[in-house]
């Protein structure tokens, strides 16, 4: 199916690049809203916006088949008061702005997807968390997700279908979590992190793009959805799979106390590593979506086979 116009707000990052490449082959034009100008690349072009004020970019939303909002400061940082404020504001302000613009358009986007986070669920080692009866957790990162989704769904967009896509840890070739985990393996430090029992909910970058395309064609689906592979895996097995695929048999483990020291040194939070995220994509599976990379071993093989 050929689409008309796809808009990626804040789409100049890693995941935006994945989506731009995917949809460039399927749509007449892909428009990225970004603070930084970029040269046109085929049918992909960039419009300048600051995520805070209405400007000429708003016309790009008129008649769009799909708007994906990827805005948000990276949470891979220490949770200082300044960083907390930036993390929240970088999500809330663009979402409010997009809602305001969409409400005033004569021909608003057919579908608006906000990329949110599967970390909204509680630390879970006892049972999986889905969209139907999953339990929301507590703490700063969860509060961010709650405020973000509240802002998203409260915006008045009666002509636009909305989906909050709760994303797992994206595994891909050029950026995100996988290259960092692979670096640990190469350095001989690719053992379990903490006790290694924490569940990791992940998703291959291609399945992110495929699921968004699938949702665009399933007009009956809206609301909250989990975007995670069905094969949730424990941290110790995840690291073991990467070591095996790369051909390294041993990796030093990193106990929780060492992770805390390291997190302080490199400016991040251990929650990103130690929280058990056991999240399953019930709505996608019930709707018949087929994951291209449903097993972690398959995802690792694909990523490593195409790395340069």
N, C-alpha and C positions, 0 to 999 in steps of 0.2 A: 504493500500500500504506500502511495506517495502522499506525503504531508506538505502543507504549505509552508508554515513558519514555526520554528521552534526557538524559544527564548530561554537563555540560561543566565539568571541573575547571579552575579558573583561567580561566573563560570570560567574565570581565568586560572583556577587552580588545577590540581591533579584530577579530581573527579570530573570537573567541568570539561577538561580536555578529553577524557574518555567519552563523555556524552556527546561532545561536539563532533568528534570523529565518527561515532556511531550514527548519529542522526544526519550528518552531512550527506550520507549516501541514501537517505530516505526522505529528505525534505528539500524543498526548493531553496530555503535559506535557513541558516542557523545564526542567531544573533546573540552575542555575549555582552552582557552589561557589566562593565568593569571600570575601575578607577584608572587603569593604565591603558593607553592607546595601543592597538596592535594593527599591523598591516592585514589587509584582507587575505584570506587563504581559501581560494576557491569560492564556495558559497557560504563560508564562515566569515562573519564580520563583527567588529567590536564597536559598541557605542559607549561613550563615557557617561558614568553616573557616579554619585557619591553615596548612594544608599540612604540619603537623608532628605533630599529635596527633589521636587518634580522638575523635569527638564525635557528637552526634545526627545529623549529616549522613550518617553511614555507612548509615543506613536507606534513603537515596535510591538507593544502588547496588543494593539488593535488587530483583531483578526487572527491572532496566534492560535495554533492548534494546541500548544503546550507551553506552559511556563514552569520552569524548575528553579526554585530558589535554593541556592547553595551557600548563601552568605553566612558568615560566622567566623570569629577569631578562633584559631586553633586552640583546643583545650590542653594541648601538650605543653603546659607551663605550670609554674607554681601558682597556687590560688591566693595571691596577694589581693588586697582590696582593689587596687588599680586594675589588675588583670580580671578580677571578678566582674567589675563594672564594664570593662571592654568586652568580655565574653557575652554578657547579657545584652548590652546595647547593640553589639554588632549583629545580633539575631533579631531583637525586637524591632529596632528602627526600620530596617529594610522590609520586614514583614508588614508592619503597619503602613509603610509607604506604598508597597505594592497593592495592598488591600484598598487603600484610598484611591489609587489610580484606576484599578480594575472597576471599582464601583461607579466611576464616572465615564467609562467607555461605552460607546454604542455597540461595539462588537468585541466584547472581552474574550480572553483566552477560554477555550473550551475546558481545559483542565489545568489546575494549578497544583503542583506538587511541592511541598516543603520538605527538604531533606533534614529530618530531625535525628534523634539517636535512640538506639535500643538500650542505652544505659539508663533510661527512665525507669526500668524495672529494678526491683530489689536484688541484692546479692542472693543468688539462688543456687544451692547445691542439692536441694531436695526434690525439686520438680521443675519442668520447663514452664516458661512464661509466654503466654500468647496474647493476642489482641482481645480475646473474649473474656478471660478471667485472670489475666496476669496482674500481679500486684506491684503497684508503683512503690519505689523505695523512698529513701530520705537522704538528705545531704545536698551540698551545693550543686553538683552536676545534675541531680534529679530536679532540683528547684528551677534550674535553667530550662530544662526540657519542658516542665510543666508550664512555666510562664510563656515559653515560645509557642507551644501548641495552643494555649488559651488565646493568645493574641491572634494566631492564625485562624482559628475557627470562629472567633468573635467578629472578624471582619465581614462586612456586608458584601457578598458577591453572589447574588441569587442566580446569575446566569453562568456561573463558573463552578464546575465540580472541583472539590478540594480533597486532597489526600496528604496526610502527614506520614511520610515514609520513614519509619524508625529503622535506621541503618545500623547494621552490624559493622565489625571491623573489616574494611575493604582490603582485599588482597589483590595486588596487581604488580606490574612489572617495574614501573618507573618511580613510584613514590608510595606513600602510605606506610603501613606497618611491615609489609613483607621484606623490603630491602633492609630495614633495620634489624629484623630478626635474622635474616641471612648473614648480615655482618657479624652478629654475635656468634653464629655457627662457624663462620670462617676463622674467627679469632679464638675458637676453642671454648667459648663461653655459652654455648648453645644448649645448656641443660635446662632443667625445670626452673621456674621462677616462683619463689615462695615454696609452698608445699606441692605445687604442681597439680593440685586437685581442682583448681578453679576452672569452670567451664568457659570456653571461648566461643562466642557467636560471631561468625565471620561470613563473608560473601565475596565471591570472585567479581572483579570489576566488570567482566562481560555480563554476568548475571544481573548486575545493577542496571546496566543499559537495557538488557533484554526485558527485565521486569517493568521498567518504566515504559518501554514501547508496548508491552502487553497491557499495562494499565490504561494506556491511551486508547486502546481498542476495546476495553471492557467498561462501557459506560455505566454499568450497573454497580460498579464498585466505587465507594468513597469512604471518607473517614480515616481512621488510624489503621496502618498496615505495618507489619514487620517485614524488613528486607534482610533476611539472614538465610544462609544455606541450611537445609534440613539436617545436615550432619554436624551437630554441635560436638566439639571435641575438648577434652581436658588439656590444660596447658602442657603437661608433661608429654602427652602423646603428640600434640602439635609440634613441639620442639623436636621430638624424636623423628617425626615424619620429615621435617625439613633436613635434619642431619642425614637421615638415610638417603633422601633424594639427592643430596649434594655429595654423598660419599664420605661423610665423616662419622665415625662410630661413637665418638665420645664428646660430651660437652659439660663443662663445669656448671653445677647448679648455682643459683643465686638466691640465698635465703632472704627472708623478708627484711632482716636488719640491714643487710648489705644493699638491698634495693632502696631502702630509705636513705641511706647515705649517698648512694649514687644519684637518686632522684634530686636530692638537694644540690648536688654538685652540677648536674646538667640542667636544672631548673624545670622539673616536672613533678608529677604526683604519682605515688605508688598505686593509687586507686586504679589508674589506667591499666595496670598490669595484674593486680591482685584481686580485683573484684570479679566474682563469678557471674558471668552473663550467660544464662541458660535461656536463650530466646529462640522461639520457633515461628516460622512463617505460615501460620495456620490458614489465613485467608488466601494467600497465594496458592498454597497446596490444594485447598478445597475448591478453588476456582479452576484448577487444572493447569496452572503454570508449571512448565517443565524446566528445571534447573539444568543448565549445560554442565555445570560443575557442582554436583550435589555432594560429592565426597571430597574431603580435604586432600587426600592423596592425589586425586585427579587435578585439583587446582594447583597443587605444588608442581606436579609434573608439567602442566601447561606453562606455568610461569617460568620455571627453570629452563624448559626446552627452547624458549624464545628470548631468553635474556642474551644480551650482547656483552 
